[in-house]
Amino acid sequence: MCPKNPRTEALKNSQRETTKRAAPRLKSLSIAVEQTADNIVITDRSGIIEYVNPAFEQTTGYLRQEVLGKTPALLKSGKHKESFYQELWATILEGKTFRGAIINKKKNGELYCADQTITPLKDAAGEITHFVSVWKDITERMHHREELEVLNRSLEFEKHKFEQIINVDEKIGTFTDLNKLIDFIIKGIVSILEVERCSLMLLDETTGGLCIKGAVGLDHKIMRESKVSLGEGIAGLVAKERKPLLVKVIDTDGRVGRENLPSYRTKSFLSVPILLDQKLLGVVNVTDKKTHEADVFTDLDLRILLAIVRQSAVAIENTELYKELKYLTVTDPLTHLYNYRHFLKTLDYEIKRFRCFHRPLTLLIMDIDDFREYNENFGIPEGDSLLQKVGEILNANLREADIICRYASDEFVVILPEAGILEAKAVAEKIRMLVADLSLKKKMTLSLGVVNCVENMDRHDLILKADTALSEAKKLGKNRVYCRDK
């Protein structure tokens, strides 16, 4: 039996004493690792898992015995490129700590986001022996962050839209002409909501129905002929109930009761009543949203449209009041038709609309044949009565959108927006026959010229073209309609 080496025994005793003193601390550390809410994984240098704590089991759904001897690759979600993992390994093999967010996959396939640090452990010689990975499940936090980002984008979007609405509000009250106001409102709605179609309908207090006063994206024939009674169709329903309507899918919306029409690109639309102190002025209809994100209208879209329409109601009412105040300055006192001054101003505006929207615009000019002779033979009162009766025929047989003016002594002119040359000719023929059937001191007739506006034509060009057409009607024997479409 070899004698014990006193130095060796002393060293062993020292190590036992050190281990004895360290035992409570190691036990505390082990308990802390086992009970911490943070997920902990320890692997060897090659990435083989040697330890996971209970938090790991609870988060991932894997039991300890299922992962020991395997690598963390079993947690891969497929959401990161291979270069991500190559960079991670390059970092920790250099002895540096990796910090970052990693999207991993639980045992049940559910994805989670881990805020993770991976720290290399080194021996006395400075060689890496193990890696300790500590991470928190921040999936909920990331969801909140994404929601905040979406909300922030929404707020930025709303701010941009709000600024556009403010811009409309600032300008909308400056209009005194109803047609110009309606054009401005429609352009604003189309721009802010990014839609292809928009129509503004006003209530005709005489008939109690709705008619289109302005639109974008609608056929001019539909605009001209569309008359809607309260309760009829979607716009009539909105007008009757005086409540806004947001439809996301028309085919499945029980409030609408019909399928989508083939002429519409999308199945979602908005329809909003124009109200002022509960007085119904009309309805605004919007459809075919063209934004890249979605083609379905949202509650935000509805709020934006309601904001514009509320201000529009005040502006529309103001233009009606202005029209009443201005009536005496723009009308002919004998026939109560618009006068020459108003004709020129309105024609300029309609030509601008023609250039902007490329919609048909025609001009109808007429002259009472041999009016001077009638006036001289039967007296001025009879001549005035004839002029008034012609004015009444024009008022009764033209659309509300048409602008009827007394052009000169015995001449009248009508501006027909959204009307083609053939339609205008038919109207002219009807007026000619009605005047010829008047019960007068003597049978009287009309000569009429019909012309259409074409590109690069100004007010002077259009009037000259109309006068030439009227002259041709006179030369051909009077009591006739002459058309010029070139």
C-alpha positions as CSV (number, residue, x, y, z in Angstrom):
1,M,0.0,0.0,0.0
2,C,1.5,3.3,-1.2
3,P,1.8,6.1,1.4
4,K,-0.6,9.1,0.8
5,N,1.0,12.2,-0.7
6,P,0.3,15.0,1.7
7,R,0.1,17.6,-1.2
8,T,-2.4,15.5,-3.2
9,E,-4.6,14.9,-0.2
10,A,-4.6,18.6,0.6
11,L,-5.6,19.4,-3.0
12,K,-8.5,16.8,-2.8
13,N,-9.6,18.2,0.5
14,S,-9.6,21.7,-1.0
15,Q,-11.7,20.6,-4.0
16,R,-14.2,18.8,-1.8
17,E,-14.5,21.9,0.4
18,T,-15.0,24.1,-2.7
19,T,-17.6,21.7,-4.1
20,K,-19.3,21.6,-0.7
21,R,-19.4,25.4,-0.5
22,A,-20.6,25.7,-4.1
23,A,-23.4,23.1,-3.8
24,P,-26.0,25.4,-2.3
25,R,-25.3,28.0,-5.0
26,L,-25.5,25.4,-7.7
27,K,-28.7,24.1,-6.3
28,S,-30.2,27.6,-6.2
29,L,-29.0,28.2,-9.8
30,S,-30.6,24.9,-10.9
31,I,-33.9,25.7,-9.2
32,A,-33.8,29.2,-10.9
33,V,-33.2,27.7,-14.3
34,E,-35.9,25.1,-13.8
35,Q,-38.5,27.6,-12.6
36,T,-37.8,30.7,-14.7
37,A,-40.5,31.8,-17.1
38,D,-37.8,32.2,-19.8
39,N,-37.2,29.3,-22.1
40,I,-33.7,27.8,-21.8
41,V,-31.9,25.4,-24.1
42,I,-28.4,24.1,-23.6
43,T,-26.6,22.4,-26.5
44,D,-23.1,21.1,-27.0
45,R,-20.8,22.7,-29.5
46,S,-22.3,20.8,-32.5
47,G,-25.9,21.9,-31.5
48,I,-27.1,18.7,-29.8
49,I,-29.6,19.5,-27.1
50,E,-28.5,18.4,-23.6
51,Y,-31.0,20.3,-21.5
52,V,-34.3,22.2,-21.8
53,N,-36.2,23.7,-18.9
54,P,-39.9,23.3,-18.1
55,A,-40.8,26.6,-19.7
56,F,-39.5,25.3,-23.0
57,E,-41.8,22.3,-22.7
58,Q,-44.8,24.5,-21.9
59,T,-44.1,26.9,-24.8
60,T,-43.2,24.4,-27.6
61,G,-45.3,21.4,-26.6
62,Y,-42.2,19.2,-26.8
63,L,-41.3,17.1,-23.7
64,R,-37.8,17.0,-22.6
65,Q,-37.2,13.4,-23.6
66,E,-38.5,14.2,-27.1
67,V,-35.8,16.8,-27.8
68,L,-32.7,15.6,-25.9
69,G,-30.1,14.4,-28.4
70,K,-31.7,16.3,-31.2
71,T,-30.9,19.8,-32.6
72,P,-33.0,23.0,-32.4
73,A,-33.7,22.5,-36.1
74,L,-36.9,20.6,-35.2
75,L,-38.3,24.1,-34.3
76,K,-37.6,25.6,-37.7
77,S,-40.7,27.4,-39.1
78,G,-39.6,27.8,-42.7
79,K,-40.0,31.5,-42.4
80,H,-36.3,32.3,-42.4
81,K,-33.9,31.8,-45.3
82,E,-30.9,29.4,-44.9
83,S,-28.6,32.4,-44.9
84,F,-30.2,33.6,-41.7
85,Y,-29.1,30.4,-39.9
86,Q,-25.7,30.5,-41.5
87,E,-25.1,34.0,-40.2
88,L,-26.4,32.9,-36.7
89,W,-23.9,30.0,-36.5
90,A,-21.1,32.2,-37.8
91,T,-21.7,34.6,-35.0
92,I,-21.8,32.2,-32.1
93,L,-18.9,30.1,-33.4
94,E,-16.8,33.2,-33.3
95,G,-17.5,33.4,-29.6
96,K,-20.0,36.2,-29.9
97,T,-23.6,36.3,-28.6
98,F,-26.4,36.3,-31.0
99,R,-29.4,38.4,-30.3
100,G,-32.5,38.6,-32.5
101,A,-36.1,37.6,-33.1
102,I,-36.7,34.2,-34.5
103,I,-40.0,32.7,-35.8
104,N,-40.2,29.1,-34.7
105,K,-42.8,26.3,-34.8
106,K,-44.4,24.5,-32.0
107,K,-45.0,20.7,-31.9
108,N,-48.6,21.3,-33.0
109,G,-47.5,23.4,-36.0
110,E,-48.4,26.8,-34.5
111,L,-45.9,29.5,-35.1
112,Y,-44.4,31.7,-32.4
113,C,-41.9,34.5,-32.3
114,A,-38.9,34.2,-29.9
115,D,-36.8,37.1,-28.6
116,Q,-33.6,35.1,-28.3
117,T,-30.0,35.3,-27.2
118,I,-27.5,32.5,-27.8
119,T,-24.4,32.7,-25.7
120,P,-21.2,30.5,-26.2
121,L,-19.8,28.8,-23.1
122,K,-16.0,28.4,-22.9
123,D,-13.6,26.2,-20.9
124,A,-10.5,27.3,-19.1
125,A,-8.6,27.2,-22.4
126,G,-11.1,29.5,-24.1
127,E,-12.6,26.8,-26.3
128,I,-16.3,26.7,-26.9
129,T,-17.9,23.7,-25.3
130,H,-21.6,24.6,-25.1
131,F,-24.3,27.1,-26.2
132,V,-27.0,28.5,-23.9
133,S,-30.1,29.8,-25.6
134,V,-32.4,32.0,-23.5
135,W,-35.6,33.3,-25.1
136,K,-39.1,34.8,-24.5
137,D,-42.2,34.1,-26.5
138,I,-43.1,37.6,-27.8
139,T,-45.8,36.4,-30.3
140,E,-48.5,38.4,-28.6
141,R,-46.2,41.5,-28.4
142,M,-45.5,41.2,-32.1
143,H,-49.2,40.9,-32.8
144,H,-49.8,44.1,-30.8
145,R,-47.0,45.8,-32.7
146,E,-48.4,44.7,-36.0
147,E,-51.8,46.0,-34.9
148,L,-50.3,49.3,-33.9
149,E,-48.5,49.5,-37.2
150,V,-51.8,48.9,-39.0
151,L,-53.5,51.4,-36.8
152,N,-50.7,53.9,-37.4
153,R,-51.0,53.4,-41.2
154,S,-54.7,53.8,-40.9
155,L,-54.3,57.0,-38.9
156,E,-51.9,58.3,-41.5
157,F,-54.3,57.3,-44.2
158,E,-57.2,59.0,-42.3
159,K,-55.0,62.1,-41.8
160,H,-54.4,62.3,-45.5
161,K,-58.1,61.8,-46.2
162,F,-59.0,64.3,-43.6
163,E,-56.8,66.9,-45.2
164,Q,-58.5,66.2,-48.5
165,I,-61.9,66.6,-46.9
166,I,-60.8,69.9,-45.3
167,N,-59.7,71.1,-48.7
168,V,-63.1,70.3,-50.2
169,D,-64.9,72.0,-47.3
170,E,-62.8,75.2,-47.7
171,K,-63.8,75.5,-51.4
172,I,-67.3,74.1,-51.5
173,G,-68.9,77.1,-50.0
174,T,-67.5,79.4,-52.7
175,F,-69.8,78.1,-55.5
176,T,-72.9,80.0,-56.5
177,D,-73.7,78.0,-59.6
178,L,-75.4,74.7,-58.8
179,N,-73.9,72.8,-61.9
180,K,-70.4,73.9,-61.0
181,L,-70.9,72.9,-57.4
182,I,-72.2,69.5,-58.3
183,D,-69.2,68.9,-60.6
184,F,-66.9,70.0,-57.8
185,I,-68.6,67.6,-55.3
186,I,-68.4,64.6,-57.6
187,K,-64.8,65.3,-58.5
188,G,-63.9,65.5,-54.8
189,I,-65.7,62.2,-54.0
190,V,-64.1,60.4,-56.9
191,S,-60.6,61.6,-55.9
192,I,-60.8,61.0,-52.2
193,L,-62.6,57.6,-52.3
194,E,-60.7,56.5,-55.4
195,V,-63.8,55.3,-57.3
196,E,-64.8,54.9,-60.9
197,R,-68.4,55.8,-60.6
198,C,-70.3,58.5,-58.7
199,S,-73.7,60.1,-59.2
200,L,-75.4,62.9,-57.4
201,M,-79.2,62.9,-57.6
202,L,-81.4,65.8,-56.5
203,L,-85.1,65.7,-55.4
204,D,-87.5,67.3,-57.8
205,E,-90.1,68.8,-55.5
206,T,-92.6,69.0,-58.3
207,T,-92.6,65.3,-59.1
208,G,-91.3,64.0,-55.8
209,G,-88.7,61.9,-57.6
210,L,-84.9,61.9,-57.9
211,C,-83.0,62.8,-61.1
212,I,-79.3,62.7,-61.8
213,K,-77.7,66.2,-61.8
214,G,-74.1,65.1,-62.3
215,A,-72.1,61.9,-62.6
216,V,-68.8,60.3,-63.5
217,G,-68.7,56.8,-65.1
218,L,-72.3,56.7,-66.2
219,D,-73.6,56.6,-69.7
220,H,-75.1,60.0,-70.7
221,K,-78.3,58.3,-71.7
222,I,-78.8,56.8,-68.3
223,M,-78.1,60.2,-66.7
224,R,-80.6,61.9,-69.0
225,E,-83.4,59.3,-68.6
226,S,-82.9,58.2,-65.0
227,K,-85.9,59.2,-62.9
228,V,-86.3,57.4,-59.5
229,S,-89.3,57.6,-57.2
230,L,-88.9,57.5,-53.4
231,G,-88.7,53.9,-52.3
232,E,-87.8,52.7,-55.8
233,G,-84.5,51.0,-56.3
234,I,-81.5,51.5,-54.0
235,A,-81.3,55.3,-54.3
236,G,-85.1,55.6,-53.8
237,L,-84.8,53.4,-50.7
238,V,-82.1,55.5,-49.2
239,A,-84.0,58.7,-50.0
240,K,-87.2,57.3,-48.4
241,E,-85.5,56.0,-45.3
242,R,-83.0,58.8,-45.1
243,K,-80.3,56.5,-43.9
244,P,-76.9,55.8,-45.5
245,L,-76.3,52.4,-47.0
246,L,-73.0,50.5,-47.1
247,V,-73.2,47.3,-49.1
248,K,-70.1,45.1,-49.3
249,V,-71.6,42.3,-51.4
250,I,-74.8,43.2,-53.2
251,D,-75.7,39.5,-54.0
252,T,-75.9,38.5,-50.4
253,D,-77.2,41.7,-48.8
254,G,-80.9,41.2,-47.9
255,R,-81.5,45.0,-47.7
256,V,-81.0,45.3,-51.5
257,G,-82.9,42.4,-52.8
258,R,-81.2,42.1,-56.2
259,E,-78.1,40.7,-57.9
260,N,-75.3,42.9,-59.2
261,L,-75.8,44.5,-62.6
262,P,-73.3,43.3,-65.2
263,S,-72.3,46.9,-66.0
264,Y,-70.7,47.3,-62.6
265,R,-67.2,46.0,-62.0
266,T,-67.6,45.4,-58.3
267,K,-70.4,44.3,-55.9
268,S,-69.8,46.9,-53.2
269,F,-71.3,50.4,-53.1
270,L,-72.3,53.4,-51.0
271,S,-75.5,55.3,-51.1
272,V,-76.0,58.3,-48.9
273,P,-78.9,60.8,-48.5
274,I,-78.2,64.5,-48.8
275,L,-80.0,66.0,-45.8
276,L,-80.2,69.5,-44.3
277,D,-82.1,69.8,-41.1
278,Q,-84.0,66.6,-42.0
279,K,-85.0,68.1,-45.3
280,L,-84.2,65.7,-48.2
281,L,-82.2,67.3,-51.0
282,G,-81.0,64.2,-52.8
283,V,-78.8,61.2,-52.8
284,V,-75.1,60.4,-53.6
285,N,-74.2,57.0,-55.0
286,V,-70.7,55.6,-55.2
287,T,-69.4,52.3,-56.6
288,D,-66.5,50.5,-58.3
289,K,-63.8,51.2,-55.8
290,K,-60.4,51.0,-57.6
291,T,-57.8,51.0,-54.8
292,H,-55.1,48.4,-54.9
293,E,-55.8,47.1,-51.3
294,A,-59.4,46.2,-51.8
295,D,-62.5,46.9,-53.9
296,V,-64.9,46.7,-51.0
297,F,-66.0,49.9,-49.2
298,T,-65.3,50.2,-45.5
299,D,-66.8,52.1,-42.6
300,L,-64.0,54.6,-43.1
301,D,-65.2,55.2,-46.7
302,L,-68.7,55.7,-45.4
303,R,-67.6,58.3,-42.8
304,I,-65.6,60.2,-45.4
305,L,-68.6,60.3,-47.8
306,L,-70.9,61.4,-45.0
307,A,-68.5,64.2,-44.1
308,I,-68.4,65.5,-47.7
309,V,-72.2,65.1,-48.2
310,R,-73.0,67.0,-45.0
311,Q,-71.1,70.0,-46.2
312,S,-72.5,69.6,-49.7
313,A,-76.0,69.9,-48.4
314,V,-75.4,73.3,-47.0
315,A,-73.6,74.4,-50.2
316,I,-76.5,73.1,-52.4
317,E,-79.1,74.9,-50.4
318,N,-77.0,78.1,-50.6
319,T,-76.9,77.9,-54.4
320,E,-80.6,77.5,-54.5
321,L,-81.0,80.7,-52.4
322,Y,-78.5,82.4,-54.6
323,K,-80.4,81.4,-57.6
324,E,-83.5,83.0,-56.2
325,L,-81.7,86.2,-55.4
326,K,-80.0,86.3,-58.8
327,Y,-83.2,85.5,-60.7
328,L,-84.1,89.0,-61.7
329,T,-80.6,89.8,-63.0
330,V,-80.3,86.7,-65.3
331,T,-83.9,86.4,-66.7
332,D,-85.8,88.0,-69.4
333,P,-88.7,90.0,-67.8
334,L,-91.2,89.1,-70.6
335,T,-90.7,85.4,-71.1
336,H,-89.0,84.6,-67.7
337,L,-86.4,82.7,-69.6
338,Y,-82.7,83.2,-69.1
339,N,-81.3,86.3,-70.8
340,Y,-78.4,86.7,-73.3
341,R,-75.9,87.6,-70.5
342,H,-76.7,84.3,-68.7
343,F,-76.6,82.4,-71.9
344,L,-73.0,83.5,-72.7
345,K,-71.8,82.7,-69.2
346,T,-73.4,79.3,-69.1
347,L,-72.3,78.3,-72.6
348,D,-68.6,79.0,-71.6
349,Y,-69.1,76.7,-68.6
350,E,-70.7,73.9,-70.6
351,I,-67.9,74.0,-73.2
352,K,-65.4,73.6,-70.3
353,R,-67.4,70.6,-69.1
354,F,-67.4,69.2,-72.6
355,R,-63.6,69.4,-72.8
356,C,-63.2,67.9,-69.4
357,F,-65.7,65.0,-69.5
358,H,-66.0,64.5,-73.3
359,R,-69.8,64.3,-73.1
360,P,-72.1,65.4,-75.9
361,L,-73.1,69.1,-76.0
362,T,-75.5,70.6,-78.6
363,L,-76.9,74.0,-79.2
364,L,-80.4,74.7,-80.6
365,I,-81.1,78.2,-82.0
366,M,-84.5,79.3,-83.4
367,D,-86.2,82.3,-84.9
368,I,-89.9,83.0,-85.3
369,D,-90.5,83.3,-89.0
370,D,-91.9,86.7,-90.1
371,F,-92.2,88.0,-86.5
372,R,-91.8,91.7,-87.5
373,E,-94.7,91.4,-89.9
374,Y,-96.9,89.8,-87.2
375,N,-95.9,92.5,-84.7
376,E,-96.8,95.3,-87.1
377,N,-100.1,93.7,-88.2
378,F,-101.5,92.8,-84.8
379,G,-99.6,95.1,-82.4
380,I,-96.9,94.7,-79.8
381,P,-99.2,93.1,-77.1
382,E,-100.0,90.2,-79.5
383,G,-96.3,90.0,-80.4
384,D,-95.4,89.8,-76.7
385,S,-98.0,87.1,-76.2
386,L,-96.5,85.1,-79.0
387,L,-93.1,85.3,-77.5
388,Q,-94.5,84.2,-74.1
389,K,-96.3,81.2,-75.7
390,V,-93.1,80.1,-77.4
391,G,-91.3,80.3,-74.1
392,E,-93.9,78.2,-72.4
393,I,-93.6,75.5,-75.1
394,L,-89.8,75.4,-74.6
395,N,-90.2,75.2,-70.8
396,A,-92.7,72.4,-71.1
397,N,-90.8,70.2,-73.6
398,L,-87.2,70.5,-72.6
399,R,-85.3,68.8,-69.7
400,E,-84.6,70.5,-66.5
401,A,-80.9,70.3,-67.3
402,D,-81.3,72.2,-70.5
403,I,-80.6,76.0,-70.4
404,I,-83.3,78.0,-72.3
405,C,-82.6,81.6,-73.2
406,R,-84.2,84.5,-75.0
407,Y,-81.3,85.2,-77.4
408,A,-82.6,88.3,-79.2
409,S,-86.0,90.0,-80.0
410,D,-87.6,86.9,-81.6
411,E,-84.8,84.4,-81.3
412,F,-84.4,81.7,-78.6
413,V,-81.4,79.5,-77.9
414,V,-81.2,76.2,-75.9
415,I,-78.0,74.6,-74.5
416,L,-78.5,70.9,-74.3
417,P,-75.8,69.2,-72.1
418,E,-75.4,65.4,-72.5
419,A,-77.5,65.4,-75.7
420,G,-76.3,64.3,-79.1
421,I,-77.2,65.8,-82.5
422,L,-80.0,63.3,-83.3
423,E,-81.7,63.8,-79.9
424,A,-81.5,67.6,-80.3
425,K,-82.9,67.4,-83.8
426,A,-85.9,65.4,-82.5
427,V,-86.5,68.0,-79.8
428,A,-86.3,70.8,-82.4
429,E,-88.8,69.1,-84.7
430,K,-91.2,68.7,-81.8
431,I,-91.0,72.3,-80.8
432,R,-91.4,73.4,-84.5
433,M,-94.6,71.4,-84.8
434,L,-96.0,72.7,-81.4
435,V,-95.5,76.3,-82.4
436,A,-97.1,75.7,-85.8
437,D,-100.2,74.4,-83.9
438,L,-100.6,77.4,-81.7
439,S,-103.9,79.2,-81.8
440,L,-102.9,82.8,-82.9
441,K,-104.1,85.6,-85.0
442,K,-102.2,84.0,-87.8
443,K,-100.4,80.7,-88.2
444,M,-96.7,81.2,-87.2
445,T,-93.7,79.0,-87.7
446,L,-90.2,78.5,-86.5
447,S,-86.9,78.0,-88.3
448,L,-84.3,76.1,-86.2
449,G,-80.6,75.3,-86.4
450,V,-79.1,72.4,-84.5
451,V,-75.3,72.1,-84.0
452,N,-72.9,70.1,-81.8
453,C,-69.8,71.1,-80.1
454,V,-66.5,69.5,-81.2
455,E,-62.9,69.6,-80.0
456,N,-61.1,72.9,-80.0
457,M,-64.3,74.9,-80.4
458,D,-64.9,78.0,-78.2
459,R,-68.1,79.9,-77.5
460,H,-67.7,82.2,-80.6
461,D,-67.2,79.2,-82.9
462,L,-70.2,77.3,-81.6
463,I,-72.5,80.4,-81.8
464,L,-71.3,81.1,-85.4
465,K,-71.9,77.5,-86.3
466,A,-75.5,77.7,-84.9
467,D,-76.2,81.0,-86.7
468,T,-75.1,79.5,-89.9
469,A,-77.4,76.5,-89.4
470,L,-80.3,78.8,-88.7
471,S,-79.6,80.8,-91.8
472,E,-79.6,77.6,-93.9
473,A,-83.0,76.8,-92.5
474,K,-84.3,80.2,-93.5
475,K,-82.8,79.9,-97.0
476,L,-84.4,76.5,-97.5
477,G,-87.9,77.9,-97.0
478,K,-88.3,78.5,-93.3
479,N,-90.5,76.3,-90.9
480,R,-87.8,73.6,-90.8
481,V,-84.8,72.3,-88.8
482,Y,-81.3,72.3,-90.2
483,C,-78.5,70.3,-88.6
484,R,-74.8,70.8,-88.8
485,D,-72.7,68.1,-87.0
486,K,-69.3,69.0,-88.6
